[in-house]
């Protein structure tokens, strides 16, 4: 079986280019999965975000910031750290 291995850095760069407001949700990452929806895609997205957080590339927005951007108390938003953006030359 062929598998495509995606590096965390590639996911992060793709999410940054898609969401210029520098924040994203699990559903946004889920759209990068080949299936785009369903249980496999959401589990894959959660694992990607977990690994990005472990690598220090992503951090959670505070509840107040997330509420101001989305108006939804339940939604968790993530953003890239400034150090990661500078490392890739994306901080402009």
Buried (B, 14 or more C-beta within 10 A) or exposed (E): EEEEEEEBBEBBBBBBEEBEEBBBBBEBBBBBBEEEEEEEBBEBBEEBBEBBBEEEBBBBBEEEEBBEEBEEEEBEBBBBBEEBBEEEEBEE
